[in-house]
Amino acid sequence: MTFTVAFRFPLGRYHATPWDRSVKEGAIEWPPSPWRIARALIAVWYDKCADLPEDDVRAVLAAVSQPPVYHLPATVGAATIQYHPRTGPPAKEQATGKVPDAFLAINPNTPIYATWDTVLTGNETETADNTVGASEVPEVLEQDVGCFGSRATPPRTFATPGIS
């Protein structure tokens, strides 16, 4: 049995700086790490679903803490330079700061799928559905067949990227 989450990016952009890297490097964490997914679920739980049982939320977090198998759509890396005015005494070299804004361009209608080889109980599955559903972006797909939000099913071609 598996547990799958589908992520869509409605604006067609994915911004994520990898852990222990500077935003000025222009590096992009792709695909989203289990750490990033777990943080998003915790934030939604605290912000929108505080009534969910903590034990069930912890079980879902334990499930997503392991590296998933991903199905990834085509992406294109891009960046813009944002100019930020500096406040206080003028800098010696320049009066504005330049900050790169690196991102991946993604078709907003094509989801990415993260699949974990784990079994959730009925309560844990409901908790995952409520937590992920409250985020208004991804959707939880039921274990192996069917799904909660839409009728999408993950494609059969999956890839497991290297963990850095």
Secondary structure, DSSP 4 states (H G I P E B T S, - for coil): --EEEEE--TTSEE--PPTT--GGGT----S--HHHHHHHHHHHHHHH-TTS-HHHHHHHHHHHTS--EEE---EEEEEEEEEEE--SSPPSS-SEEEEEEEEEEE-TTS-EEEEES----HHHHHHHHHHHHHTSS-EEEPSSS--SSSS----S--B-PPP-
